[in-house]
Amino acid sequence: MVFNREFAHSVIYTLELIDTYLDFLFKDNNLSEARTLQNQFGRLKSYIEFTDYHYLTNKELENLLKNTKEQLIQFSTDFSKLFFSYT
């Protein structure tokens, strides 16, 4: 269920949805920071998308999800700095 593209609560479904909205957001944005942020998210999405999850052990899956969470937190922080920073 974590990797099912058709299950609305899966990680990959959610990442694809975020990617769609980021494309709209970054379409007319020419800032180099925005491009860097889009690349950062693309690496995260690819990390999940191309994981061969059929052969993951429970511990490996746990590490994958922990790493994904850490990357999402970092992305969220960087996104907030770029679009919501007042400094």
Phi and psi in degrees as a GROMACS rama.xvg file:
@    title "Ramachandran Plot"
@    xaxis  label "Phi"
@    yaxis  label "Psi"
@TYPE xy
-66.6858  -34.2244  VAL-2
-107.428  8.59648  PHE-3
-80.3118  114.596  ASN-4
-65.7119  -19.6285  ARG-5
-98.9483  -6.06156  GLU-6
-93.2207  117.226  PHE-7
-62.2978  -15.7253  ALA-8
-106.25  10.8803  HIS-9
-81.6333  159.565  SER-10
-65.6019  -47.1923  VAL-11
-67.0038  -37.4973  ILE-12
-60.6196  -45.4906  TYR-13
-65.5907  -42.2988  THR-14
-64.0597  -38.1032  LEU-15
-66.2185  -37.7999  GLU-16
-65.3798  -44.4062  LEU-17
-61.1041  -42.8933  ILE-18
-60.1974  -40.3326  ASP-19
-60.655  -46.2903  THR-20
-70.8581  -34.0466  TYR-21
-65.0352  -37.2369  LEU-22
-58.9318  -43.6491  ASP-23
-63.2673  -42.2512  PHE-24
-67.5485  -41.2032  LEU-25
-89.8924  -5.27877  PHE-26
-53.8772  -46.2245  LYS-27
-105.809  12.4038  ASP-28
-99.0729  118.286  ASN-29
-100.884  7.47545  ASN-30
-66.4347  137.959  LEU-31
-65.2678  -30.6977  SER-32
-65.1943  -35.6221  GLU-33
-65.9521  -41.0208  ALA-34
-64.7161  -41.4719  ARG-35
-61.3399  -42.3727  THR-36
-64.8771  -40.5512  LEU-37
-65.1009  -39.4943  GLN-38
-65.0128  -40.0383  ASN-39
-59.4347  -45.3832  GLN-40
-68.4182  -37.7702  PHE-41
-60.9723  -39.1033  GLY-42
-64.7664  -41.2834  ARG-43
-62.4957  -47.2203  LEU-44
-62.7708  -42.692  LYS-45
-64.1907  -36.9238  SER-46
-56.9383  -43.6538  TYR-47
-77.568  -44.8099  ILE-48
-61.1255  -37.2479  GLU-49
-103.872  14.3611  PHE-50
-75.9908  130.385  THR-51
-84.7772  82.3098  ASP-52
-72.2219  -14.7772  TYR-53
-63.6319  -24.1965  HIS-54
-110.668  10.272  TYR-55
-76.4584  138.399  LEU-56
-82.0394  169.847  THR-57
-59.13  -40.8235  ASN-58
-66.7884  -41.7371  LYS-59
-64.7923  -39.3145  GLU-60
-64.4844  -41.4472  LEU-61
-61.0452  -43.6613  GLU-62
-65.7491  -39.8479  ASN-63
-61.1739  -46.1088  LEU-64
-67.4991  -36.9855  LEU-65
-65.5818  -44.6314  LYS-66
-63.4994  -41.3119  ASN-67
-61.9836  -43.2626  THR-68
-61.4023  -43.8181  LYS-69
-63.2407  -41.5483  GLU-70
-66.7343  -38.0176  GLN-71
-65.6706  -39.1547  LEU-72
-64.0352  -43.3724  ILE-73
-64.3934  -41.9736  GLN-74
-61.5335  -44.2425  PHE-75
-61.0128  -41.539  SER-76
-63.7409  -46.9879  THR-77
-65.7899  -39.5314  ASP-78
-61.5054  -45.3308  PHE-79
-63.2663  -39.8962  SER-80
-63.1296  -38.3502  LYS-81
-74.0234  -43.1221  LEU-82
-102.31  -17.7668  PHE-83
-124.76  11.6971  PHE-84
-80.03  138.002  SER-85
-105.036  8.41728  TYR-86
